[in-house]
Amino acid sequence: MEEIKSHLENKGWFLSDNGLNYIQDNLETEVSNVNDIIKEALNTDLRKIGKGYLPHDLSKQKLITGPLILQLLSVLNLSAPIQNQHLSPRFLQLLFTDGVKKVKGIEIFGHVENVSLDTPPGTKFLVTNEITVHDNLLYLGPNLLKNLGGEVDEMIREWRVGKQFIVRGHSSTKKNNYNYEIVEVEVITLSTSSSSSVTTYNQGTYNQGTHNQGTYNTGTYNQGNIRRGGGYSNPAKNDSDQIQ
């Protein structure tokens, strides 16, 4: 087993002993090789089989290097309201897991290839180049991640149900402005330090529970402060909004 695990880790797959046993039990062949295991792992929730690789505290980490497999958990366009995520411009927040730890990434350096709002959770990505880490966030852009695919049925089902829920909530506002279903999405609000050129990030909650005559009151997330030119400001300065 140790030899197989070593070959898998060389390809970015950091699986636990129980996870590896789980994969092998699901394979139809009695004798499995590394490629068979990877093929099965692509379609398995990494949280069931992964032992993790990322450090518990990313705040002291400057870079993440591959090879490393990350599993997509969610995609959010920070520049658009939750009810109409496909509005331009695109500025994606990607939530990943290494099987144990969750980590957010932001499209700071440009668009990540082969990922969109329609990329389902459970999709696996291979870290192919060094990724900058700042304030527990991955600074993403082109040529950093490779989409390996994978279909995790239970995650895709939950994702589709969630999308239908949001659509129904949007429809209900047209009939009655006071009958609005609350949708909460964890987002990142942005601020720029006057003493540094490095963009810093604060964490808040995008709460669409308040809807008044077609105007969203988003609390700590003010879309008017996100501009195409890359300048960001943070209307909320409460301590509760800070990432600890």
LINGIQUI-V416591 format. One line per field, one symbol per residue. phi: phi as a letter, one per 30 degrees, with the letter a starting at -180 (. if undefined). A space follows every 50 residues. Layout:
phi = ???
This chain:
phi = .dddddddddcjcccdddddddddddddddcccdddddeddecbddddbd cibdddcddcdcbcccdacccdcabbddcbdddbddddddbdccccbcjb ccbcbbddckdddhbadcdddjdcbcdcbdcdcbhicddcadicbcdcij bceddddddddddddddddddddddadcccddbcbdbbcbbcddcbdddc bbcbbdccdcbbhicdccidccddccbddjdbbbdcbdddcddc
